[in-house]
Amino acid sequence: MSRRRSAATPPPPFRAAAGACCGMDVGGTFTDIVITGPGAWRLEKLPSRPRQPEQPGVEALRRLDPEALLPALHGSTVATNALLERRGARTALVLTAGFADLLTLGRGQRGDLYRFDPDPRPTLLDPDSDLNLQLEERLDASGAVLQAPSAADLEGLVRRVAASGAEAVAVCLLFSWLDDRHERAAATALRRAGLGRFLSLSSQVLPLVREVERASTTLANAYLMPVMRRYLDRLARGLAGRPLAVMGSHAGLLAPRAAARLPVATVLSGPAGGVLGARAVARRQGLERILSLDMGGTSTDVALCEGEPALDGWSVVGGIAIHRPSLRIHTVGAGGGSILEVAPGRLLKLGPRSAGAWPGPAAYGRGGGEPTLTDANTVLGRLPAGLRLADGTRLDASAAARALAPVARRMGLSLQDCALAAVRLADAQMERALRRISVEAGVDPRECSLVAFGGAAGMHACALAEGLAIPRVLVPAAAGLLSAVGLATAPPSASGMLSLALRPWPGRGHGWPPAVEAGYRRLLVAARRDLGRLCDLNQLTVQRAADLRYEGQSWELTVPWVADPAALRAAFESQHQARFGFHLPERRTQLVALRLTARCLPLAELPSTWSWPDPQEAGPSSTDLVLPGGRVQRAPLVAHQLLAPGASLRGPAVLTQPDSTLLLASGWGLTALHTGDLLLERG
């Protein structure tokens, strides 16, 4: 009798030969599969199944690799969607007595300064709920015990958790980042009572200063644990013993056990793979400073890479603050399947609702009736009628026009002008997102290249580059599957962080106290534990960083670690100047937290060739593009795969391939590179 494998059971060690592995990215609309190897990489794109997100990928891998020899590198939106749709577990939160309103009050900031009745602050827990529990205990700001929880207090806590019917429990006590003895005592009592299966302690999830962010992250982690554990169990059973790793928000691969223990570390799992793929294809062309544009069926994700992807210590998903290392990715609800609506005042609105994988946009011909951005692009001829997509779908221009017609009537516009307005609205939302990650971070987009990928990014890349004066656009050969490509080229990685009690900055000629080096050793031990079954620890590379701030500041900047205090302060001031336009040499500097990232070598490198499952059928040779003002211009339709290296093309033109479509606008030229990528330049 076979024994089921649980996500908590250690998977077999990775055993990729000659760079062979499987990249599997599960998106809201499509699931992308990449099989790597010494020859051409095989590519496959399948419709996702929201109720069984793991199934399309599992079925494809069984067919493409029936011997289950290749490691599976997995990116998923399971944790993200559970937060967005509030489909997590019933979760109890244990706080220090007197702090029941911690998450409701937050930091007292108002999201909208000009509303008399602002919306309530998003939380995962009602402060008056029987799930909001308190424990009589207290540490002071130095970590000294003021009141220890008694045995009776702990027994009372166990009874209240049991009575609440909670499936998961989060424990976040005041100053536990300095001393976690009271959190450990609560955990021991809960586990003895059989209530500790899904238990998150803030001292393990986020041992950092700031109780609001620590409580929010710890609660979200417990809230997601049962969802992620069940998902990884189903995935592991479907993969039938295949080695598995999960992409983390920090753009590194995690062991399944680590992902099940820290599901908040995966909330940007899918987008992180795309950023890694964009960096890899750009670096191959000698482009180091890039803006990545990942436009799929549900949303668009943008990020900045200056050599390496920019990392943040926090993100916000569904209004919930998640303070874990993650790529600096900004998301807007503008995808190919985003639904168009008319808001009060005859204002056109795009997203965040999406037609999803089924029925999808009306143009897919599966019975969808709500108008989407894809339908608008179809009406404008940018997605030609009859075009065959990767999953066999043929675009239905008549269905797209029927879906868009009610919106056009309500707006008082012609069908074509309504479609143009929808496209301009999407461009404006994406341009604003690109400005946020570049201009607001002190980076001039005119000095960057735009890497456009995802199934829909090619439709908007030229317009966005013109709006930001970006001189060139790189479109990868496998643009619609680049997130899966990024997964296949991602390194196994673990990140950790640790706050220290604030200490005076070392004087001239003095080094750091022993607690600093001890903290880094503690983080390294944890990283080696998490990576032990994913890679050879002898190949591990370690990067240290620190969170610094001026005395009196509320937030920190993360700076690469330098052992010399004077050099570290100089690096901090340089970064402060670049970010905010000033620095304060007379102000004292504080070391707030330590950060460490450990990486192994990736399993695969980008290939020189790609292999689609079926060649794209011959179709029409041209399309009628609708331009602003209603003018129609005939433009050639060109198959991307048929372009020989060195071939060039002038816009306007539409380039097609099974996974994506590219609009080459007027005034732009295109060159086919030997790697299969396309380089677009203005003028």
C-alpha positions as CSV (number, residue, x, y, z in Angstrom):
1,M,0.0,0.0,0.0
2,S,1.5,3.3,-1.1
3,R,1.9,6.1,1.4
4,R,0.8,9.6,0.5
5,R,3.4,12.3,0.5
6,S,2.6,15.4,2.5
7,A,4.0,18.9,1.9
8,A,5.5,18.6,5.4
9,T,7.4,15.4,4.3
10,P,10.9,16.2,3.0
11,P,10.8,15.9,-0.8
12,P,13.5,13.9,-2.6
13,P,16.7,16.0,-3.3
14,F,17.0,17.8,-6.6
15,R,18.7,15.7,-9.3
16,A,18.5,17.7,-12.4
17,A,20.9,16.5,-15.1
18,A,22.4,18.8,-17.8
19,G,20.2,21.7,-16.6
20,A,16.9,19.8,-17.1
21,C,13.9,20.9,-15.0
22,C,10.3,22.0,-15.4
23,G,9.1,25.5,-14.9
24,M,5.4,25.7,-14.0
25,D,3.7,29.1,-13.6
26,V,0.0,29.0,-12.6
27,G,-1.7,32.3,-13.4
28,G,-5.3,33.4,-13.1
29,T,-6.0,32.9,-16.8
30,F,-3.3,30.6,-18.2
31,T,-0.9,27.9,-16.8
32,D,2.5,28.0,-18.5
33,I,4.9,25.1,-18.7
34,V,8.6,25.1,-19.8
35,I,10.6,21.9,-20.0
36,T,14.4,22.7,-20.1
37,G,17.2,20.6,-21.3
38,P,20.4,20.6,-23.3
39,G,18.4,21.1,-26.6
40,A,15.4,23.3,-27.4
41,W,13.2,24.1,-24.5
42,R,9.6,22.9,-24.9
43,L,6.8,25.3,-24.2
44,E,3.1,24.8,-23.5
45,K,0.3,27.1,-22.5
46,L,-3.0,25.8,-21.0
47,P,-6.1,27.4,-19.6
48,S,-6.0,27.6,-15.8
49,R,-8.7,26.0,-13.6
50,P,-9.4,28.4,-10.6
51,R,-10.9,25.6,-8.5
52,Q,-8.1,23.1,-9.2
53,P,-5.1,25.4,-10.0
54,E,-2.6,22.6,-9.8
55,Q,-4.3,20.3,-12.3
56,P,-3.3,21.7,-15.7
57,G,0.4,21.8,-14.8
58,V,0.3,18.3,-13.3
59,E,-1.4,16.8,-16.3
60,A,1.0,18.5,-18.7
61,L,4.1,17.3,-16.7
62,R,2.7,13.7,-16.6
63,R,2.5,13.8,-20.4
64,L,5.7,15.6,-21.1
65,D,7.9,13.9,-18.5
66,P,6.1,10.6,-17.6
67,E,9.1,9.2,-15.7
68,A,9.0,12.1,-13.2
69,L,12.7,12.6,-13.5
70,L,12.8,16.4,-13.7
71,P,12.5,18.8,-10.7
72,A,9.4,21.0,-10.8
73,L,9.9,24.7,-10.1
74,H,6.6,26.2,-9.3
75,G,5.1,29.7,-9.2
76,S,1.5,30.2,-8.0
77,T,-1.1,32.8,-7.2
78,V,-2.8,30.6,-4.6
79,A,-1.7,32.6,-1.6
80,T,-2.3,35.9,-3.4
81,N,-5.8,34.9,-4.4
82,A,-6.7,33.6,-1.0
83,L,-5.8,37.0,0.5
84,L,-7.6,39.0,-2.3
85,E,-10.7,36.9,-2.1
86,R,-10.6,36.4,1.7
87,R,-10.6,32.6,1.3
88,G,-8.2,31.8,4.1
89,A,-8.7,29.8,7.3
90,R,-10.7,30.8,10.3
91,T,-7.8,32.2,12.4
92,A,-7.4,33.3,16.0
93,L,-5.0,36.1,16.9
94,V,-3.3,36.2,20.3
95,L,-2.1,39.7,21.4
96,T,-0.7,41.2,24.5
97,A,-3.6,42.2,26.9
98,G,-4.7,45.8,26.2
99,F,-3.8,45.7,22.4
100,A,-7.0,44.2,21.0
101,D,-7.4,47.2,18.6
102,L,-3.9,47.0,17.3
103,L,-4.7,46.1,13.7
104,T,-7.9,48.2,13.5
105,L,-6.1,51.4,14.6
106,G,-2.9,50.6,12.6
107,R,-0.7,53.6,12.5
108,G,-3.5,56.1,12.4
109,Q,-3.0,56.9,8.8
110,R,-6.0,57.8,6.6
111,G,-6.2,56.3,3.1
112,D,-8.3,59.2,1.9
113,L,-7.8,62.6,3.6
114,Y,-10.9,64.2,2.1
115,R,-13.6,61.7,2.9
116,F,-15.8,62.2,6.0
117,D,-16.7,58.5,6.0
118,P,-13.6,56.6,5.0
119,D,-13.8,52.9,4.4
120,P,-12.7,50.8,7.4
121,R,-9.1,49.7,7.4
122,P,-8.8,46.3,5.7
123,T,-8.1,43.6,8.2
124,L,-8.4,39.8,8.4
125,L,-10.1,40.0,11.8
126,D,-12.9,41.9,13.4
127,P,-11.6,43.4,16.7
128,D,-14.8,42.4,18.4
129,S,-14.6,38.8,17.2
130,D,-14.2,35.9,19.5
131,L,-11.1,35.1,17.5
132,N,-9.4,38.3,18.8
133,L,-7.7,37.0,22.0
134,Q,-5.5,38.6,24.6
135,L,-2.9,37.1,27.0
136,E,-1.9,38.7,30.3
137,E,1.9,39.2,29.8
138,R,4.3,42.1,29.1
139,L,7.9,42.8,28.2
140,D,9.4,46.3,28.3
141,A,11.2,48.0,25.4
142,S,14.5,46.4,26.5
143,G,13.1,42.9,26.6
144,A,12.9,42.7,30.4
145,V,9.9,40.7,31.8
146,L,7.3,42.9,33.5
147,Q,4.7,40.2,33.7
148,A,5.0,36.5,32.8
149,P,1.9,34.6,31.8
150,S,0.7,32.3,34.5
151,A,-0.3,28.7,34.1
152,A,-3.9,29.7,34.6
153,D,-3.6,32.4,31.9
154,L,-2.2,29.9,29.4
155,E,-5.0,27.4,30.2
156,G,-7.6,30.1,29.7
157,L,-6.0,30.9,26.4
158,V,-6.3,27.3,25.3
159,R,-9.9,27.1,26.3
160,R,-10.8,30.3,24.3
161,V,-9.0,29.1,21.2
162,A,-10.8,25.8,21.4
163,A,-14.1,27.5,21.9
164,S,-13.6,29.8,18.9
165,G,-13.4,27.0,16.4
166,A,-10.2,28.4,14.9
167,E,-8.3,26.3,12.4
168,A,-5.2,28.4,12.7
169,V,-3.6,30.6,15.4
170,A,-1.3,33.6,15.2
171,V,0.6,34.7,18.3
172,C,2.1,38.2,18.3
173,L,3.2,39.6,21.7
174,L,4.8,42.9,22.5
175,F,8.6,43.1,22.1
176,S,8.8,39.3,21.2
177,W,11.5,40.2,18.7
178,L,13.8,40.9,21.7
179,D,12.7,37.9,23.7
180,D,10.3,35.2,22.5
181,R,9.9,33.3,25.8
182,H,6.2,34.2,26.2
183,E,5.3,33.3,22.6
184,R,7.0,30.0,23.0
185,A,5.1,29.3,26.2
186,A,1.8,30.0,24.5
187,A,2.8,27.8,21.6
188,T,3.7,24.9,23.9
189,A,0.3,25.2,25.7
190,L,-1.6,25.2,22.4
191,R,0.4,22.3,20.9
192,R,-0.2,20.2,24.1
193,A,-3.9,20.7,23.6
194,G,-3.7,19.7,19.9
195,L,-4.3,23.2,18.6
196,G,-0.9,23.8,17.1
197,R,-1.1,22.3,13.7
198,F,-1.3,25.7,12.0
199,L,0.5,28.0,14.4
200,S,2.4,31.2,13.5
201,L,4.6,33.0,16.0
202,S,5.7,36.5,15.2
203,S,9.2,35.8,16.6
204,Q,9.6,33.2,13.8
205,V,7.6,34.9,11.0
206,L,8.9,38.4,11.4
207,P,11.4,39.1,14.2
208,L,11.4,42.8,13.5
209,V,10.5,46.0,15.4
210,R,7.0,47.4,14.7
211,E,4.1,45.6,16.3
212,V,1.5,46.6,13.8
213,E,3.3,45.2,10.8
214,R,4.5,42.2,12.7
215,A,0.9,41.4,13.8
216,S,-0.5,41.9,10.3
217,T,2.2,39.6,8.7
218,T,1.9,36.9,11.4
219,L,-1.9,36.9,11.1
220,A,-1.8,36.7,7.3
221,N,0.7,33.8,7.6
222,A,-1.5,31.8,9.9
223,Y,-4.6,32.7,7.7
224,L,-2.8,31.2,4.6
225,M,-1.2,28.1,6.2
226,P,-4.1,25.7,5.8
227,V,-4.8,26.8,2.3
228,M,-1.1,26.5,1.2
229,R,-0.6,23.3,3.0
230,R,-3.6,21.6,1.3
231,Y,-2.5,23.0,-2.1
232,L,1.1,21.7,-1.7
233,D,-0.2,18.3,-0.5
234,R,-2.4,18.0,-3.7
235,L,0.5,19.3,-5.9
236,A,3.0,16.8,-4.3
237,R,0.5,13.9,-4.8
238,G,-0.1,14.9,-8.4
239,L,3.7,15.2,-9.1
240,A,4.1,11.6,-7.9
241,G,7.4,12.0,-6.1
242,R,8.9,14.5,-8.4
243,P,11.3,16.9,-6.6
244,L,9.5,20.3,-6.0
245,A,10.5,23.8,-5.2
246,V,8.2,26.9,-4.9
247,M,9.1,30.4,-6.0
248,G,9.2,33.0,-3.2
249,S,8.4,36.6,-3.4
250,H,12.1,37.4,-3.0
251,A,12.8,35.7,-6.4
252,G,14.3,32.6,-4.9
253,L,13.2,29.0,-4.8
254,L,11.9,27.6,-1.5
255,A,11.6,24.1,-0.3
256,P,7.9,23.0,0.0
257,R,8.3,22.7,3.8
258,A,9.5,26.3,4.0
259,A,6.6,27.5,1.7
260,A,4.1,25.6,3.9
261,R,5.5,27.2,7.0
262,L,5.8,30.7,5.6
263,P,3.1,31.1,2.9
264,V,3.3,34.9,3.2
265,A,6.7,34.5,1.6
266,T,5.0,33.4,-1.7
267,V,2.3,36.1,-2.2
268,L,4.3,37.5,-5.2
269,S,5.4,34.1,-6.4
270,G,4.2,34.3,-10.0
271,P,5.3,37.9,-10.7
272,A,8.7,37.2,-9.2
273,G,9.4,34.5,-11.8
274,G,8.6,37.0,-14.6
275,V,11.0,39.6,-13.3
276,L,13.8,37.0,-13.2
277,G,13.0,35.9,-16.8
278,A,13.1,39.6,-17.9
279,R,16.4,40.2,-16.2
280,A,17.9,37.0,-17.8
281,V,16.8,37.9,-21.4
282,A,17.9,41.5,-21.0
283,R,21.3,40.6,-19.6
284,R,21.9,38.3,-22.5
285,Q,21.5,41.4,-24.8
286,G,23.8,43.5,-22.5
287,L,20.9,45.5,-21.0
288,E,21.3,46.0,-17.3
289,R,18.9,48.8,-16.4
290,I,15.4,47.6,-17.3
291,L,11.7,48.2,-16.6
292,S,9.8,44.9,-16.8
293,L,6.2,44.9,-18.0
294,D,4.3,41.7,-17.3
295,M,0.8,41.9,-18.7
296,G,-1.3,38.8,-18.4
297,G,-5.0,38.1,-18.4
298,T,-5.9,39.5,-15.0
299,S,-3.3,42.2,-14.1
300,T,-0.1,43.9,-15.1
301,D,3.0,43.7,-12.9
302,V,5.9,46.2,-13.3
303,A,9.4,46.2,-11.7
304,L,12.7,47.9,-11.9
305,C,16.0,46.1,-12.3
306,E,19.4,47.9,-12.1
307,G,21.6,44.8,-12.5
308,E,19.6,42.9,-9.9
309,P,15.9,43.2,-9.2
310,A,15.0,45.8,-6.5
311,L,14.0,44.2,-3.2
312,D,11.6,45.6,-0.6
313,G,11.0,44.6,3.0
314,W,7.2,44.8,2.5
315,S,4.3,44.6,0.2
316,V,0.5,45.2,0.4
317,V,-1.8,42.5,-1.0
318,G,-5.6,43.1,-0.8
319,G,-5.0,45.9,1.7
320,I,-3.0,43.6,4.0
321,A,0.5,44.6,4.9
322,I,3.0,41.8,4.4
323,H,6.5,42.5,5.8
324,R,8.7,39.9,4.2
325,P,11.5,40.3,1.7
326,S,9.9,40.6,-1.7
327,L,10.7,42.1,-5.1
328,R,9.6,45.7,-5.6
329,I,6.7,44.9,-7.9
330,H,3.8,47.2,-8.5
331,T,0.5,45.7,-9.7
332,V,-2.5,47.3,-11.5
333,G,-5.7,45.7,-12.5
334,A,-5.2,46.1,-16.2
335,G,-4.9,42.7,-18.0
336,G,-6.2,41.4,-21.2
337,G,-9.2,39.9,-19.4
338,S,-9.9,43.1,-17.3
339,I,-13.6,44.0,-17.6
340,L,-14.7,47.4,-18.9
341,E,-17.6,49.2,-17.1
342,V,-19.2,52.6,-17.1
343,A,-18.9,54.3,-13.7
344,P,-21.2,57.1,-12.5
345,G,-20.6,60.3,-14.5
346,R,-20.1,58.3,-17.7
347,L,-16.5,57.5,-16.7
348,L,-14.9,54.4,-18.3
349,K,-13.5,52.0,-15.7
350,L,-11.1,49.1,-16.4
351,G,-10.7,46.3,-13.9
352,P,-10.0,45.0,-11.3
353,R,-12.6,42.4,-12.2
354,S,-11.4,40.0,-14.8
355,A,-13.1,37.5,-17.1
356,G,-10.5,35.0,-15.9
357,A,-9.7,31.7,-17.6
358,W,-13.3,30.7,-18.2
359,P,-15.3,32.0,-20.0
360,G,-12.6,34.6,-20.7
361,P,-13.0,37.5,-23.0
362,A,-16.0,37.5,-25.4
363,A,-13.5,37.3,-28.3
364,Y,-12.4,33.8,-27.1
365,G,-15.8,32.5,-28.2
366,R,-16.6,30.5,-25.0
367,G,-19.8,32.4,-24.1
368,G,-18.3,35.3,-22.3
369,G,-20.4,38.4,-22.6
370,E,-18.7,41.1,-20.5
371,P,-16.5,43.5,-22.5
372,T,-12.7,43.2,-21.8
373,L,-9.5,44.9,-23.0
374,T,-8.9,41.9,-25.2
375,D,-12.2,42.6,-26.9
376,A,-11.2,46.3,-27.4
377,N,-7.9,45.2,-29.1
378,T,-9.8,42.8,-31.3
379,V,-12.2,45.5,-32.4
380,L,-9.2,47.7,-33.3
381,G,-7.6,44.9,-35.4
382,R,-4.6,44.6,-33.2
383,L,-5.7,41.0,-32.4
384,P,-6.9,39.9,-35.9
385,A,-10.1,37.9,-36.3
386,G,-9.5,34.2,-36.6
387,L,-6.1,34.3,-34.9
388,R,-5.3,31.0,-33.2
389,L,-4.0,31.2,-29.7
390,A,-1.8,28.6,-27.9
391,D,-4.7,26.6,-26.5
392,G,-6.4,26.4,-29.9
393,T,-8.8,29.3,-29.3
394,R,-9.7,31.3,-32.4
395,L,-10.5,35.0,-31.9
396,D,-14.1,35.9,-32.7
397,A,-14.3,39.6,-33.7
398,S,-18.1,39.6,-34.0
399,A,-18.4,38.4,-30.3
400,A,-16.0,41.1,-29.2
401,A,-18.0,43.8,-31.0
402,R,-21.2,42.6,-29.4
403,A,-19.8,42.7,-25.9
404,L,-18.3,46.2,-26.4
405,A,-21.4,47.7,-28.0
406,P,-23.4,48.4,-24.8
407,V,-20.5,50.2,-23.2
408,A,-20.1,52.3,-26.4
409,R,-23.8,53.3,-26.3
410,R,-23.7,54.3,-22.7
411,M,-20.5,56.4,-23.3
412,G,-22.1,58.0,-26.4
413,L,-19.2,56.8,-28.6
414,S,-18.8,54.8,-31.7
415,L,-17.6,51.2,-31.2
416,Q,-14.1,52.0,-32.5
417,D,-13.8,55.2,-30.4
418,C,-14.9,53.3,-27.3
419,A,-12.2,50.6,-28.0
420,L,-9.6,53.3,-28.4
421,A,-10.7,54.9,-25.1
422,A,-10.3,51.6,-23.4
423,V,-6.8,51.1,-24.7
424,R,-5.8,54.6,-23.7
425,L,-7.2,54.0,-20.2
426,A,-5.2,50.8,-19.9
427,D,-2.0,52.6,-21.2
428,A,-2.6,55.4,-18.6
429,Q,-2.9,52.9,-15.7
430,M,0.3,51.1,-16.8
431,E,2.3,54.2,-17.5
432,R,1.4,55.5,-14.0
433,A,2.6,52.2,-12.5
434,L,5.9,52.4,-14.5
435,R,6.4,56.0,-13.3
436,R,5.9,54.9,-9.7
437,I,8.7,52.3,-9.7
438,S,11.1,54.5,-11.7
439,V,10.6,58.3,-11.4
440,E,9.4,58.1,-7.8
441,A,12.5,56.0,-7.0
442,G,14.9,58.6,-8.6
443,V,15.4,56.6,-11.8
444,D,15.0,58.3,-15.2
445,P,13.0,55.9,-17.5
446,R,14.8,57.4,-20.5
447,E,17.9,55.6,-19.3
448,C,16.1,52.3,-19.1
449,S,15.0,49.6,-21.6
450,L,11.4,48.2,-21.4
451,V,11.1,44.4,-21.4
452,A,7.6,43.5,-22.4
453,F,6.2,40.1,-21.8
454,G,3.1,38.2,-20.8
455,G,0.4,37.5,-23.4
456,A,-0.9,41.1,-23.7
457,A,2.1,43.4,-23.1
458,G,3.1,43.5,-26.8
459,M,-0.2,45.3,-27.6
460,H,0.8,48.3,-25.4
461,A,4.6,48.3,-25.3
462,C,5.2,50.9,-28.0
463,A,2.7,53.3,-26.6
464,L,4.1,53.0,-23.1
465,A,7.6,53.5,-24.3
466,E,6.6,56.6,-26.2
467,G,4.8,58.0,-23.1
468,L,7.9,57.6,-21.0
469,A,10.4,58.4,-23.7
470,I,12.0,54.9,-23.3
471,P,14.3,54.5,-26.3
472,R,14.0,50.7,-26.8
473,V,11.8,47.7,-26.1
474,L,12.9,44.1,-25.8
475,V,10.3,41.4,-26.5
476,P,11.5,38.0,-25.5
477,A,11.1,35.0,-27.8
478,A,8.8,33.2,-25.4
479,A,7.1,36.4,-24.2
480,G,3.9,34.8,-23.1
481,L,5.6,32.2,-20.9
482,L,8.5,34.2,-19.5
483,S,7.3,33.8,-15.9
484,A,7.8,30.0,-16.3
485,V,11.1,30.6,-18.0
486,G,12.2,32.7,-15.0
487,L,11.2,29.9,-12.7
488,A,13.5,27.5,-14.6
489,T,16.4,29.9,-14.3
490,A,15.8,30.9,-10.7
491,P,18.3,30.0,-7.9
492,P,17.3,28.2,-4.7
493,S,17.4,31.0,-2.1
494,A,16.5,31.8,1.5
495,S,16.1,35.2,3.1
496,G,16.0,36.1,6.7
497,M,15.9,39.3,8.9
498,L,16.4,40.1,12.5
499,S,15.9,43.3,14.6
500,L,18.4,44.3,17.2
501,A,18.0,46.5,20.2
502,L,18.9,50.0,19.1
503,R,22.5,50.8,20.1
504,P,24.7,53.8,19.7
505,W,26.7,53.9,16.5
506,P,30.3,52.7,17.1
507,G,32.7,55.6,17.5
508,R,35.7,56.2,15.3
509,G,38.1,53.2,15.4
510,H,35.5,50.9,17.0
511,G,33.8,47.9,15.5
512,W,30.4,46.4,15.9
513,P,29.4,44.6,19.1
514,P,29.4,40.8,19.1
515,A,25.5,40.8,18.9
516,V,25.7,41.9,15.3
517,E,27.9,39.0,14.1
518,A,25.9,36.6,16.3
519,G,22.7,37.8,14.6
520,Y,24.1,37.1,11.1
521,R,25.3,33.6,12.2
522,R,21.8,32.9,13.4
523,L,20.3,34.0,10.0
524,L,22.8,31.8,8.1
525,V,22.0,28.7,10.1
526,A,18.3,29.2,9.3
527,A,19.1,29.7,5.6
528,R,21.2,26.6,5.4
529,R,18.5,24.6,7.1
530,D,15.9,25.7,4.5
531,L,18.2,25.1,1.5
532,G,19.7,21.8,2.6
533,R,17.6,19.6,0.2
534,L,17.5,22.1,-2.7
535,C,21.2,22.5,-3.5
536,D,24.8,21.8,-2.6
537,L,25.5,24.0,0.4
538,N,29.2,24.2,-0.6
539,Q,28.1,26.4,-3.6
540,L,26.2,28.8,-1.3
541,T,26.8,32.5,-1.8
542,V,25.7,34.8,1.0
543,Q,24.7,38.5,0.8
544,R,24.4,40.6,4.0
545,A,22.4,43.9,4.3
546,A,21.3,46.1,7.1
547,D,18.3,48.4,7.7
548,L,19.6,51.9,8.7
549,R,17.9,55.2,9.5
550,Y,18.7,58.6,11.0
551,E,17.7,59.0,14.6
552,G,14.1,60.2,14.7
553,Q,13.1,58.8,11.4
554,S,10.2,56.4,11.3
555,W,11.4,54.1,8.4
556,E,14.7,52.7,7.2
557,L,16.6,52.1,4.1
558,T,18.2,48.7,3.3
559,V,21.9,49.0,2.5
560,P,24.4,46.3,1.5
561,W,26.5,45.4,4.6
562,V,29.9,46.8,5.0
563,A,31.8,45.7,8.2
564,D,33.4,49.2,8.6
565,P,30.9,51.4,10.4
566,A,32.2,54.6,8.6
567,A,31.9,53.0,5.2
568,L,28.4,51.6,6.0
569,R,27.2,55.1,7.1
570,A,28.6,56.6,3.8
571,A,26.7,54.0,1.8
572,F,23.5,54.8,3.7
573,E,23.9,58.5,3.1
574,S,24.6,58.0,-0.6
575,Q,21.4,55.9,-0.9
576,H,19.4,58.5,1.1
577,Q,20.6,61.2,-1.2
578,A,19.6,59.3,-4.3
579,R,16.2,58.3,-2.9
580,F,15.1,61.6,-1.2
581,G,17.4,64.2,-2.6
582,F,19.2,65.0,0.6
583,H,21.2,63.6,3.5
584,L,21.9,64.7,7.0
585,P,25.6,64.3,7.9
586,E,25.1,65.9,11.3
587,R,22.3,63.5,12.3
588,R,23.2,60.3,14.2
589,T,22.6,57.0,12.3
590,Q,21.0,53.9,13.8
591,L,21.3,50.2,12.9
592,V,17.8,48.8,13.2
593,A,17.9,45.3,11.6
594,L,20.1,42.7,9.9
595,R,19.2,40.9,6.6
596,L,20.8,37.9,5.0
597,T,20.1,36.2,1.6
598,A,21.8,32.9,0.7
599,R,21.6,31.6,-2.9
600,C,22.7,28.5,-4.7
601,L,23.3,28.1,-8.4
602,P,20.2,28.0,-10.7
603,L,19.3,24.7,-12.3
604,A,19.2,25.9,-15.9
605,E,20.3,28.7,-18.2
606,L,18.5,30.4,-21.1
607,P,18.4,28.2,-24.2
608,S,19.4,29.2,-27.7
609,T,16.2,27.7,-29.2
610,W,12.6,27.1,-28.3
611,S,10.1,24.4,-29.3
612,W,6.4,25.0,-29.5
613,P,4.1,21.9,-29.4
614,D,2.5,22.7,-32.7
615,P,3.4,25.1,-35.5
616,Q,1.1,28.0,-35.8
617,E,-1.4,27.6,-38.7
618,A,-1.2,29.9,-41.7
619,G,-3.7,32.7,-41.4
620,P,-4.4,36.1,-43.0
621,S,-1.4,38.1,-44.2
622,S,-2.7,41.5,-43.1
623,T,-5.1,43.2,-40.7
624,D,-6.9,46.5,-40.7
625,L,-5.6,48.6,-37.8
626,V,-8.0,51.3,-36.4
627,L,-6.0,54.5,-35.6
628,P,-7.0,57.5,-33.4
629,G,-9.6,59.5,-35.3
630,G,-11.1,56.4,-36.9
631,R,-8.6,56.2,-39.7
632,V,-8.0,52.6,-40.8
633,Q,-4.5,51.4,-42.0
634,R,-3.7,48.1,-43.5
635,A,-0.8,46.4,-41.7
636,P,1.1,43.2,-42.4
637,L,0.7,40.1,-40.1
638,V,4.0,38.5,-39.5
639,A,4.7,35.2,-37.6
640,H,7.4,35.8,-35.0
641,Q,8.9,32.3,-35.4
642,L,9.5,32.9,-39.2
643,L,11.7,35.9,-38.7
644,A,15.3,35.1,-39.5
645,P,18.1,36.4,-37.3
646,G,19.0,39.9,-38.4
647,A,15.6,40.5,-40.2
648,S,14.2,44.0,-39.8
649,L,10.7,45.4,-40.0
650,R,9.1,48.9,-39.9
651,G,5.8,49.7,-38.2
652,P,2.9,49.5,-38.4
653,A,2.8,45.7,-38.3
654,V,1.4,43.0,-36.1
655,L,3.6,40.0,-35.1
656,T,1.9,36.8,-33.9
657,Q,3.1,33.7,-32.1
658,P,1.1,31.1,-30.1
659,D,1.6,32.8,-26.7
660,S,1.4,36.5,-27.4
661,T,0.9,39.2,-30.0
662,L,3.0,42.3,-30.7
663,L,1.8,45.6,-32.2
664,L,4.8,47.4,-33.9
665,A,3.5,51.0,-34.0
666,S,4.3,53.6,-36.6
667,G,7.6,55.2,-36.1
668,W,9.1,52.1,-34.6
669,G,11.6,49.6,-36.2
670,L,12.2,46.0,-35.2
671,T,15.2,43.8,-35.4
672,A,15.1,40.0,-34.9
673,L,18.0,38.9,-32.7
674,H,19.9,35.6,-33.0
675,T,18.3,34.5,-29.7
676,G,14.8,34.8,-31.1
677,D,14.1,37.9,-29.1
678,L,12.9,41.1,-30.8
679,L,14.5,44.5,-30.3
680,L,12.2,47.5,-31.0
681,E,13.7,51.0,-31.3
682,R,12.1,54.4,-32.1
683,G,13.0,56.4,-35.2
